[in-house]
């Protein structure tokens, strides 16, 4: 994701997502994330962080538990 005016970084799964990050974009991951990664994303969101989640329909089943925590279906 390259766009003038945006600084994009790839987040390490074991590192807390810092409050200085404006938005976390999860874009069609090829494999399900680990529990630690999902916990970091959820903690960021629960602190008021912005989250954009894009998943392929065929992979949606692996995201069911994660999406339930955000009241998504």
C-alpha positions in Angstrom: 0.0 0.0 0.0 1.9 3.0 -1.3 0.3 6.4 -1.4 1.7 9.9 -1.1 1.0 11.3 2.3 0.9 7.9 4.1 3.6 6.1 5.9 3.0 2.4 5.8 4.8 -0.1 8.0 4.5 -3.8 8.3 3.7 -4.8 11.9 5.5 -7.7 13.6 3.0 -10.1 15.1 4.6 -10.1 18.5 4.9 -6.4 19.0 2.2 -4.2 20.6 0.6 -1.8 18.1 1.5 1.7 19.3 -1.0 4.5 19.8 0.9 6.6 17.3 -0.5 4.4 14.5 -3.6 5.9 13.0 -5.1 2.8 11.4 -4.4 -0.9 11.1 -5.3 -2.4 7.7 -5.8 -6.1 7.5 -6.0 -6.8 3.8 -6.8 -10.3 2.7 -4.3 -12.3 4.7 -3.2 -15.5 3.1 -3.1 -17.4 6.4 -4.9 -16.9 9.7 -3.1 -14.7 12.2 -1.7 -16.2 15.4 -3.6 -15.6 18.7 -1.0 -13.1 19.8 -1.4 -11.1 16.6 -5.2 -11.0 17.0 -4.9 -10.0 20.6 -2.6 -7.1 19.6 -5.1 -5.9 17.0 -8.0 -6.2 19.4 -6.1 -4.3 22.1 -5.3 -1.5 19.7 -8.9 -1.3 18.6 -10.2 -1.4 22.2 -7.9 1.6 23.0 -9.8 3.6 20.3 -7.6 2.6 17.3 -9.0 2.5 13.8 -9.3 -0.9 12.0 -10.0 -1.7 8.4 -10.6 -5.4 7.9 -10.7 -6.9 4.3 -11.0 -10.7 4.0 -11.8 -12.9 1.1 -15.2 -14.7 1.5 -13.6 -18.1 1.4 -11.4 -17.3 4.3 -14.1 -15.7 6.4 -14.7 -18.8 8.5 -11.2 -18.5 10.0 -12.0 -14.9 11.1 -15.4 -15.8 12.8 -14.1 -15.7 16.4 -12.1 -12.5 15.8 -15.1 -10.8 14.1 -17.4 -11.7 16.9 -15.4 -9.7 19.3 -16.2 -6.6 17.2 -19.9 -7.7 16.8 -19.3 -8.4 13.1 -20.8 -11.2 11.1 
